[in-house]
Amino acid sequence: MAATTHPAAHPPSRRGLSARAKENIAGWLFVAPVVIILGLFMLLPILMALWVSFTDWNGQGSPFKSTVPMAGLDNYTKLFTDEGLARQDFMTSLRNNFYYVVIVVPAQTVLALGLAIVVNSRVLKGKTFFRGAFFFPSVTSSVAISVVFLFIFANSGAVNGLLGLFGIEGPQWFSDARGTLHLLLSAVGLWDIDNPPAALLSGGPFGLSWWEWLSGPSVGMMTIIILVIWTSSGTFMLMFLAALQDIPASLSEAAMIDGADRKRVFRHVTLPMLKPTLFLVLTLGMIATWMVFDQVYVMSQGNPAKTTLTPAYLSYRTAFRNFEYGPGTAISFVLFAIIVIMTLAQRWIMRDRGAPGRSRAAAAQREV
């Protein structure tokens, strides 16, 4: 009697492998145009810029000629270890941008979520009008809005004129280099700006004193912060609005039937369901704030006294004004590394710590 064998024991036929190979080839042919375009106009320029960051290219001729002097890692070490103006300017820009990120990202996120809740309310009339009004600043040219803010916050502008009606002398917004944290602490009598504590005048990291690190954003930087919060909240409002409308109404109704008030429903039902959108908003906001350039270029160009200087503007100024393309490009890659590290850290902080496979809806119901 002939022995029978299971079909799975036979190796796959050449015909099956050939069909799968044809599918793979067809797939690569479909994506090849996009891969080629991204490679030519994104990956290749990035690699070329990375090469420039290791050179002392001055912008004349090709940076890939053998006559271009190589700097190696000097363009990077000057930013962190070498005593000099390059490190001082870079650390000053990091300090300014740090305060900018710390204030803008939470403020625009909270404002966007609040606006989304307002325009998603069932009792609000004219929702379309308010949605358009809140979103309009986000689609307006940042350059145009920056110019308008220059007039509004000028020494004789509308803001100082309004403060003058109440007998308050308005600040010199774009010429006052003092930090707002110094001003607030001085106003409550904790210390004197003109006579800072001797212990804070030295010993700070990366060539800046603790007094400089703890100055807070300048008055000019606060103006830019107000502008960005106002213009960016509309875009994030739409993201939160879409997420709110995607939450099943049955969850909130079930929680309220179980005795939860509106605050508990928002905390234990709405917020957990908004976590993916919240992560997206925080990530996009952090990336945008570390890359701020337009407003600084139009409104202050790093002044007064470099208190509005940011890494992105410093990279532009170093490369295209001082014609030091190697150090300018190195600053941009350090900024890229900072953004990647902070994004990964944020992803780790906001990761799901619950049991694997448990849905957010089920977790929300258990919380309530």
C-alpha positions as CSV (number, residue, x, y, z in Angstrom):
1,M,0.0,0.0,0.0
2,A,1.5,3.3,-1.0
3,A,2.4,5.7,1.8
4,T,0.5,8.9,1.9
5,T,2.1,12.2,2.7
6,H,0.7,15.4,4.1
7,P,0.5,18.3,1.5
8,A,2.3,20.6,3.9
9,A,5.3,18.3,3.9
10,H,6.1,19.3,0.3
11,P,8.1,22.5,-0.2
12,P,6.2,25.4,-1.9
13,S,6.2,25.2,-5.6
14,R,8.2,27.5,-7.7
15,R,5.1,28.9,-9.1
16,G,4.0,30.2,-5.7
17,L,7.4,31.8,-5.0
18,S,7.3,33.4,-8.4
19,A,3.9,34.9,-7.8
20,R,5.0,36.3,-4.4
21,A,8.1,37.7,-6.0
22,K,6.0,39.4,-8.7
23,E,3.9,41.0,-6.0
24,N,6.9,42.3,-4.2
25,I,8.3,43.7,-7.5
26,A,5.0,45.3,-8.3
27,G,4.8,46.9,-4.8
28,W,8.3,48.4,-5.1
29,L,7.4,49.7,-8.6
30,F,4.4,51.5,-7.2
31,V,6.4,53.2,-4.3
32,A,9.5,53.8,-6.3
33,P,8.5,57.3,-7.5
34,V,7.9,58.4,-3.9
35,V,11.1,56.8,-2.6
36,I,13.1,58.4,-5.4
37,I,11.6,61.9,-4.8
38,L,12.1,61.7,-1.0
39,G,15.6,60.4,-1.5
40,L,16.6,63.2,-3.9
41,F,14.9,66.1,-2.2
42,M,15.0,65.1,1.5
43,L,17.5,62.4,2.4
44,L,20.3,63.5,0.0
45,P,20.2,67.2,1.2
46,I,20.3,66.0,4.8
47,L,23.4,63.9,4.1
48,M,25.0,66.8,2.3
49,A,24.2,69.1,5.2
50,L,25.7,66.6,7.6
51,W,28.9,66.6,5.5
52,V,29.0,70.4,5.6
53,S,28.8,70.4,9.4
54,F,32.2,68.8,9.5
55,T,33.8,71.4,7.3
56,D,34.8,75.1,7.4
57,W,33.0,75.9,4.2
58,N,32.4,79.6,3.7
59,G,29.7,79.3,1.0
60,Q,31.9,79.8,-2.0
61,G,32.2,77.0,-4.5
62,S,31.3,73.4,-3.8
63,P,31.6,72.1,-0.2
64,F,32.7,68.7,-1.6
65,K,36.0,69.9,-3.2
66,S,39.2,68.7,-1.6
67,T,40.3,72.3,-1.1
68,V,37.6,72.9,1.5
69,P,39.2,72.6,5.0
70,M,37.9,70.0,7.3
71,A,36.9,70.9,10.8
72,G,35.9,67.4,12.1
73,L,34.1,67.6,15.4
74,D,35.4,71.1,16.2
75,N,32.1,72.7,15.0
76,Y,30.3,70.6,17.6
77,T,32.8,70.8,20.5
78,K,32.8,74.6,20.2
79,L,29.2,74.6,21.1
80,F,29.7,72.7,24.4
81,T,33.3,72.7,25.6
82,D,35.3,75.5,24.1
83,E,35.4,78.9,25.9
84,G,34.2,81.5,23.5
85,L,31.4,83.5,21.9
86,A,30.1,80.5,19.9
87,R,29.3,78.5,23.1
88,Q,28.0,81.5,24.9
89,D,25.6,82.4,22.1
90,F,24.4,78.8,21.7
91,M,23.8,78.3,25.4
92,T,22.0,81.7,25.5
93,S,19.8,80.5,22.7
94,L,19.1,77.2,24.4
95,R,18.1,79.1,27.6
96,N,15.7,81.4,25.7
97,N,14.2,78.5,23.8
98,F,13.8,76.4,26.9
99,Y,11.7,79.0,28.6
100,Y,9.8,79.5,25.3
101,V,9.0,75.7,25.1
102,V,8.1,75.5,28.8
103,I,5.5,78.3,28.5
104,V,4.1,77.9,25.0
105,V,3.5,74.1,24.8
106,P,1.4,73.8,28.0
107,A,-0.4,77.1,27.4
108,Q,-1.4,76.4,23.8
109,T,-2.4,72.8,24.7
110,V,-4.7,73.9,27.5
111,L,-6.1,76.7,25.5
112,A,-6.8,74.5,22.5
113,L,-8.5,71.9,24.6
114,G,-10.6,74.5,26.3
115,L,-11.7,76.0,23.0
116,A,-12.5,72.6,21.6
117,I,-14.7,71.8,24.6
118,V,-16.5,75.2,24.2
119,V,-17.2,74.8,20.5
120,N,-18.2,71.2,21.0
121,S,-20.8,72.1,23.6
122,R,-24.4,71.3,22.7
123,V,-25.7,74.6,24.1
124,L,-23.4,76.9,22.2
125,K,-25.1,78.7,19.3
126,G,-23.1,79.8,16.2
127,K,-20.6,77.0,16.5
128,T,-19.4,77.4,12.9
129,F,-18.7,81.1,13.5
130,F,-16.6,80.4,16.6
131,R,-14.7,77.6,15.1
132,G,-13.8,79.8,12.1
133,A,-12.9,82.7,14.4
134,F,-10.6,80.6,16.6
135,F,-9.0,78.9,13.6
136,F,-8.5,82.0,11.5
137,P,-5.2,83.1,13.2
138,S,-3.6,79.7,12.4
139,V,-4.0,80.1,8.7
140,T,-2.9,83.8,8.6
141,S,0.6,84.5,7.5
142,S,3.0,84.5,10.5
143,V,4.9,87.3,9.0
144,A,1.8,89.5,8.7
145,I,0.8,88.8,12.3
146,S,4.3,89.5,13.5
147,V,4.3,92.9,11.8
148,V,0.9,93.7,13.4
149,F,2.2,92.7,16.8
150,L,5.2,95.0,16.3
151,F,2.8,98.0,16.0
152,I,0.6,96.8,18.9
153,F,3.5,96.4,21.3
154,A,5.5,99.3,20.1
155,N,6.5,101.9,22.7
156,S,3.7,104.1,21.6
157,G,1.5,101.2,20.5
158,A,-2.0,100.2,21.5
159,V,-1.0,98.1,24.5
160,N,1.0,100.9,26.2
161,G,-1.7,103.4,25.3
162,L,-4.3,101.2,27.1
163,L,-2.0,100.8,30.1
164,G,-1.6,104.5,30.2
165,L,-5.3,105.0,30.6
166,F,-5.0,103.2,34.0
167,G,-1.9,105.2,35.0
168,I,0.5,102.3,34.3
169,E,3.7,103.0,32.5
170,G,4.0,100.3,29.8
171,P,7.3,98.5,29.3
172,Q,9.7,99.0,26.4
173,W,8.7,95.7,25.0
174,F,11.4,95.1,22.4
175,S,14.2,97.0,24.1
176,D,13.9,95.6,27.7
177,A,16.4,92.8,28.1
178,R,15.5,92.1,31.7
179,G,14.0,88.7,32.5
180,T,10.4,88.5,33.6
181,L,11.3,86.1,36.4
182,H,13.8,88.7,37.7
183,L,11.1,91.4,37.4
184,L,8.5,89.4,39.3
185,L,10.9,88.4,42.1
186,S,12.0,92.0,42.3
187,A,8.4,93.2,42.5
188,V,7.7,91.1,45.5
189,G,11.0,92.2,47.2
190,L,12.8,88.8,47.0
191,W,15.9,90.3,45.4
192,D,17.2,93.4,43.7
193,I,17.8,93.2,40.0
194,D,20.6,95.8,40.1
195,N,22.4,93.9,43.0
196,P,22.0,90.2,42.3
197,P,23.2,87.7,44.8
198,A,26.9,87.0,44.5
199,A,26.4,83.2,44.6
200,L,24.3,83.3,41.4
201,L,26.8,85.4,39.4
202,S,29.1,82.4,38.7
203,G,29.1,78.6,38.7
204,G,26.4,78.1,36.1
205,P,26.7,75.3,33.5
206,F,28.1,75.8,30.0
207,G,29.6,79.2,30.5
208,L,26.5,81.0,31.7
209,S,26.0,82.0,35.4
210,W,23.1,80.8,37.4
211,W,21.8,84.4,37.4
212,E,21.5,84.2,33.6
213,W,19.9,80.8,33.6
214,L,17.3,81.9,36.1
215,S,16.4,85.1,34.5
216,G,13.3,83.9,32.7
217,P,12.2,85.0,29.3
218,S,12.6,88.7,28.5
219,V,9.7,91.0,28.0
220,G,10.3,90.8,24.2
221,M,10.3,87.0,24.3
222,M,7.0,87.1,26.3
223,T,5.5,89.1,23.4
224,I,6.5,86.5,20.9
225,I,5.2,83.8,23.3
226,I,1.8,85.5,23.4
227,L,1.7,85.8,19.7
228,V,2.5,82.1,19.1
229,I,0.0,80.8,21.7
230,W,-2.7,82.9,20.0
231,T,-1.9,81.7,16.5
232,S,-1.2,78.0,17.1
233,S,-4.1,77.2,19.4
234,G,-6.6,77.1,16.6
235,T,-5.0,74.2,14.7
236,F,-4.7,72.1,17.9
237,M,-8.3,73.0,18.7
238,L,-9.5,71.2,15.6
239,M,-7.5,68.1,16.5
240,F,-9.1,68.0,20.0
241,L,-12.5,68.8,18.5
242,A,-12.2,65.8,16.1
243,A,-11.1,63.6,19.0
244,L,-14.0,64.8,21.2
245,Q,-16.6,64.1,18.6
246,D,-15.1,60.6,18.2
247,I,-15.8,59.7,21.9
248,P,-19.0,57.7,22.2
249,A,-21.6,59.6,24.0
250,S,-22.7,56.4,25.8
251,L,-19.6,56.5,27.9
252,S,-20.3,59.9,29.4
253,E,-24.0,59.0,29.8
254,A,-23.2,55.7,31.6
255,A,-20.7,57.5,33.9
256,M,-23.3,60.2,34.8
257,I,-25.9,57.5,35.5
258,D,-23.5,55.9,37.9
259,G,-23.3,59.1,39.8
260,A,-20.2,60.9,38.3
261,D,-20.4,64.6,38.0
262,R,-19.0,66.6,35.0
263,K,-15.5,66.9,36.5
264,R,-15.2,63.2,37.1
265,V,-16.5,62.4,33.7
266,F,-13.9,64.8,32.1
267,R,-11.1,63.4,34.3
268,H,-11.8,59.7,34.1
269,V,-13.6,59.4,30.7
270,T,-12.8,62.3,28.4
271,L,-9.0,62.7,29.2
272,P,-8.1,59.0,28.9
273,M,-9.9,58.9,25.5
274,L,-8.0,62.0,24.4
275,K,-4.6,60.6,25.2
276,P,-3.5,59.8,21.6
277,T,-4.5,63.2,20.5
278,L,-2.9,64.8,23.5
279,F,0.4,63.1,22.6
280,L,0.1,64.3,19.0
281,V,-0.6,67.9,20.1
282,L,2.3,67.9,22.6
283,T,4.7,66.4,20.1
284,L,3.8,68.8,17.3
285,G,3.9,71.7,19.7
286,M,7.3,70.8,21.1
287,I,8.8,70.4,17.6
288,A,7.4,73.7,16.4
289,T,8.5,75.6,19.5
290,W,12.1,74.3,19.2
291,M,12.1,75.3,15.6
292,V,10.7,78.8,16.1
293,F,12.2,81.2,13.5
294,D,9.7,83.4,11.6
295,Q,8.6,85.5,14.6
296,V,12.1,86.0,15.9
297,Y,13.3,87.0,12.4
298,V,10.6,89.5,11.9
299,M,10.1,91.0,15.3
300,S,13.5,91.0,17.1
301,Q,16.3,89.2,15.3
302,G,17.6,88.1,18.6
303,N,17.5,91.5,20.3
304,P,17.5,93.0,22.9
305,A,20.9,91.7,24.2
306,K,20.3,88.3,22.6
307,T,17.3,87.6,24.9
308,T,15.1,86.4,21.9
309,L,17.9,84.5,20.2
310,T,16.9,80.9,19.4
311,P,18.9,78.0,18.1
312,A,17.1,78.1,14.7
313,Y,17.7,81.8,14.2
314,L,21.3,81.4,15.5
315,S,21.9,78.7,12.9
316,Y,20.6,81.0,10.2
317,R,22.6,83.9,11.3
318,T,25.8,81.9,11.6
319,A,25.5,80.4,8.2
320,F,23.9,83.0,6.0
321,R,25.2,86.2,7.7
322,N,28.5,85.2,9.1
323,F,29.2,82.8,6.2
324,E,30.2,80.1,8.7
325,Y,28.2,77.3,7.1
326,G,29.9,74.5,9.0
327,P,29.1,75.8,12.5
328,G,25.7,76.9,11.4
329,T,24.8,73.5,10.1
330,A,26.2,71.9,13.3
331,I,23.8,73.9,15.3
332,S,20.9,72.7,13.2
333,F,21.9,69.0,13.8
334,V,22.3,69.5,17.5
335,L,18.8,71.1,17.5
336,F,17.6,68.0,15.6
337,A,19.1,65.7,18.2
338,I,17.4,67.7,21.0
339,I,14.0,67.4,19.3
340,V,14.4,63.6,18.8
341,I,15.5,63.0,22.4
342,M,12.7,65.1,23.8
343,T,10.1,63.4,21.6
344,L,11.3,59.9,22.7
345,A,11.3,61.0,26.3
346,Q,7.8,62.4,25.9
347,R,6.7,59.1,24.3
348,W,8.1,57.1,27.2
349,I,6.4,59.3,29.8
350,M,3.0,59.1,28.0
351,R,3.2,55.4,27.3
352,D,0.3,53.1,28.3
353,R,1.1,51.5,31.6
354,G,-2.1,49.5,31.9
355,A,-2.6,45.8,31.2
356,P,-1.9,44.8,27.6
357,G,-4.9,44.6,25.4
358,R,-7.2,46.6,27.7
359,S,-9.1,49.2,25.7
360,R,-9.3,52.8,26.7
361,A,-13.0,52.6,26.9
362,A,-12.9,49.7,29.3
363,A,-10.3,51.5,31.4
364,A,-12.4,54.6,31.5
365,Q,-15.4,52.7,32.7
366,R,-13.4,51.0,35.4
367,E,-12.1,54.4,36.6
368,V,-15.6,55.7,36.9
